[in-house]
Amino acid sequence: MNLNEFLTNLTRLTFFVIGLVTLLSYLRHRDRTRFDIMLVFAVFAIAVTFQELAALNNNDPTLNLLNGLAALAQPYLQLRVVDHFRRVPFRIKVIGFGGMVLSWLLLPLISQSLPLRQALPIGATVTATMLIVVWYALVEGYATIAFIRGAVTTAGVTRWRLGLASLGSALIVLIIVAAGAVVLAPELALYTAAVTQFLSLASGVSYYLGFAPPRFLRHWWQSAELYHFLRDVNQIPPEKRGHEILDRLCDATNRAVGALASVVTQWREREQHLSIVSARAARGALLPIGAFDLSDGAVGRAWRERQAVFEPSPAELGERSREIAAHVEAQSLIAVPITTAREVWGELIAFLRHAPLFVDDDVNLLNLFVEQAAVILEHEAMLNEQRAQSERSKILAEISQALTEVISDYPNLLHGIAQRASELLGDACVISLLSPDERSLRTVAIYDVDAQRLDALRASAPERPVSSPDSLRVKVINSGRALRIDDLSLQSGSPAQSNGEPSASPVHGLLIVPLRVQSKVIGTMGLSRHQAGYPYTAADQQFVQDIADRAALAIASAQENLERRHVEDALRAQTSLYESFLKAQSDMGDGVSITEGTHFVYANEALARIYGYSLPELLSIGSFLDLIAPEERASVQERFRQRQEGETTSNNGEILVVRKDGRRVYIEYAVKSMRRNGTLQTFSIIRDISERKRAEQALRETAADLARSNADLEQFAYVASHDLQEPLQMVSSFVQLLKRRYEGKLDKDADEFIRFAVDGAERMQTLINDLLDYSRVGTRGKPLGCVDMEEVLKQSLLNLRLTLEDQHASVTHDALPDVLGDESQLVQLFQNLISNGVKFHGDEPPHVHISAAPQDGRWRFAVRDNGIGIDPQYFERIFTLFQRLHKRSDYPGTGIGLAICKKIVERHGGRIWVESQEGQGSTFYLTLADARATII
Ligand code: ADP
C-alpha cells in the first residue's frame, strides 16, 4: 500500500468511525440534532463504504453511483444540522434540497463508470459536473460560514467544536472546488490528487474532533473557558465581589454558550420564589427584573429535579422566562441550579436564540461555571462572615472601651451606639430604658439611617407604659428574651410596628434584644429594617445582644455613678452648709469642736480663745476632761460614760472650766454625740458665759438687796407706826385732857400752846395711820379674786359720804367691769383717787367721773376731776412717798395717798399714771386685769 492508498484508507476510516460514533450518540440520546448529525456522517460513511466496495469490485458502476448519491446528500444534511443552532432561511433550504435532487438526477450523466456519460457530449457532462460542484460548494460554504459564526458567538468547547466543524466543511468545499477544477482542466489532476487526499483526511479529522471529540479534549477546552471565567472573577476587587461575581457569571455564560442573556436568580424562602439578583444581556438590552415562579417551565423543572434543563421550545419556557426570552428575542433556555454545600442557592438561566448544537457541552460548561461560582460565593460569604465577625468584634471592643470611658455622658453614648448599630446592621435603632418605678419604657436613644424616618420615629413619642400588651418591647422586657421577626408586615393580627412602635412607616425585619444587668432587664435595644427580604440573622442577634450587654452594664454603672454623685453633691452641699455654720458660730465667738472619745479632732480658734490656749496647743491636749474644773470633772465623766453606752443624757448645760492661765470661766455647752466605727464622736458648741454669769449674779444680788431693804423699810414703817401708836395715843389723850381741864383757865399763850399740841398729836396720828396703810399693802394683802368694780365704787363712796356732802361734790360713773383683784385694796384705791379729786377742787363745786375701757387686753380705768390740775413736770413725783405740791395750810394731806395707790396697782400687776394741765382738771389712769383674764 502506497502513501496515497494509506491516506485514502485513513480518510475513509475516519469518516466511517465518525459515522459510527454519531450513530451511537444518536442511539443513546435519540434527539433530532443528533439524528441530523448522525445523518451527515452516515452518508459520509455510506459513501466511503460504497467507494471501498466499488474499489474492491473493479469500480463497479452501481456501487460508485451509490457512493455518489450518498456523498451528494451531504450538503443538504449539513444545512439541516446548521438549522438546529442557526435558523436557515427557507430559500437556502430549497436550494439545498433542490440541488440535492438535481444532483442525483445529474449524477448518472457524469458518472464515469456509467455508459450514459459516453453517450453525452463532453460539454454537457462538464456543465452538469460544474453545476453540481457550484451547488455543492455554495451549500457547504454556507454551512461553513454558519459554523464559523456559531464559533465566533460562542466560547469554550462549543467554539472549538463549531470551529473544527467549520474547518471540516471548509476543507470539503476546497475538495469540491479542486474536483471542479480537475473537471475543467484534467491535467491538474496530477497535482490535486495528493492535495485532495490530504484535504479529505484533514476534513475527516476536523469533523471527527468537531463532532465526536474525545473526552480529554473536551475537558481541556472546558478548562480553558473555566480558567477564563475564574481569572475574570479574580480581577474583581475584593470589596466588589458578591454581586460582581454573579454579573461575571452571567457574562461568562453569555459568552460560553452564545446566550442572548443570562440571569442569576436567588431562592427566597419566605416568598417561595426565585428572584433575579443579576441579569446581563449580551447586547446590552435591559432585562425586566422580577421574580421567577417555580411552578411552570424549564426553570421550575430544573429546580425540582436539581439538575440542569435545556428547553428548546419557546412554548415550554414558562411565563416569566418567556417574557425575558421575548425581550431578548430568545427561543430556548438552559437552566442550571446553583448548589452550595449547604443549600440550593438559586439558578443560572441562559437564554439562547436557538438550541445549541452541542447542548451537553454547554450544559456541562455551565455546570462547571455554576459550581465554581457557588464555591466562590460560599467562600465570599464565609469571608464576609469572617470580616463582619472581626469588624463586629472591633466595634464591640470600641464600644466597650467607649462605655468604660464615657461614664457620665451615657445618654449621648447610647445615641452613638444606636447610630452605629443602624448603620452597621440597618436601618433604625431604638434604645429604651425602664423608668425607675418600672412602670413605663422610656426611649433614650433613637436613630434611623433615613433622616425623614428618623423624624417620624422621634415624633411618635415612644414613652410606653409597661402594662401595654401589644408592645413588642414590653414582651421582651417581660420575657427577658430577644425577639426576632423576619417580616413584621406579615405578622398576622399585629399592626406594622417599628421597634420604637408605633411607627410612621412599615418595618420588615425586626430584632429586639433585652438590656440585661445580671438577670435584671433594664430596657431594650431594637433594630428594624425598612425593606422586605433582609431578615436579621442569628449572628446579628448575637452581635446586637453583645452590644446590648455591654451597654446595659455601662448604663447600670453610669446610673450608679450618677446616684453616687447626687449623694456626693448633697454631702458637699451639706458640708458647705456645715462649714458656713461652723464659721458663723466662730464669728459669733462660739467655740466648736469635734471629739473622738475624749480627744479633740477638730476645734476652731474661738474654742482655743475661750480656753486661753493656741489652737495647736488645744488640739494636742490629751483629753477634754482636763479642761473641766476639778469639782465638776466627776459628773462630766459620768455623763460621758452614759453617752458612750448609748444612754440619753442632757445635751446642753453650763459648766465651769479652767483656762490655761488658771482663770475659771463658766461655759454654756450644747453637744451631739454619735457612734462611728465604735468610737463616740461628739460635736460640741460652747460659749463663754462668765460675763453673763457675773451680770446675773450682780442682778440677783441687787434684787436681793432691794427686797431686803424693801422688807426692812416695810418692817420699819410697820414697827414705827404700830409702836408709835401707843405713846402717841398717850400724848394725844393727855393733851386732850389738858385742853378740856385748863382751856381758858391759864393765860392766852397757854391756850394756844395746848391747841398746837393737840393739832400736832392729831396730825401725827393721821401720818402714822397712813404709813401703816402703806406698809400693809405689801404685807396684809388678800389673794386676788373676781371683784365687781361697781361694788368697789359704791363702797368707796359710802366711806367718803361725809366728805362729799361737805364739799357738795358729785361723783358719776359709766358701767364698770369685773376685775381680778383684792377688793378692800381696790376700795382704798378708788377712795384715795376720788378724795384727791374732790380735795384739789377749784372754784366750781368738785365733780369726779369714773369710766373704764379695754386696753391691750386689760381694763383701763379713768378717774377724771375738774380740779386745779397738775403741772406735767410733777407727774412722776406725786406718786412718791411724802411728796406733795401744796402747803398743808392750802390743802391738808400727808403725801402718802398716791404712793399707796401706786403700790396697790403694782401689786395687781397694773400701771398708774396721770394726765393733766394746770387749772384744767386731772385724769388718773390705771390698768387692771379682767376678771376672766382673757383678752377682750
Ligand atoms: P396728799 O393728798 O396727802 O397731799 P397725795 O399723795 O394724795 O398726798 O398727793 C400728793 C400730791 O399730789 C398732793 O399734795 C397734790 O399736790 C397732788 N394731787 C393729788 N391729787 C390731785 C388732784 N386730784 N388734783 C390736783 N393735785 C393733786
Residues whose N, C-alpha, C, O or C-beta is under 5 A from the ligand:
A	BS01	ADP	N836 G837 F840 G867 I868 G869 I870 I878 Q883 R884 L885 H886 P892 G893 T894 G895 I896 G897 L898 A899 S922
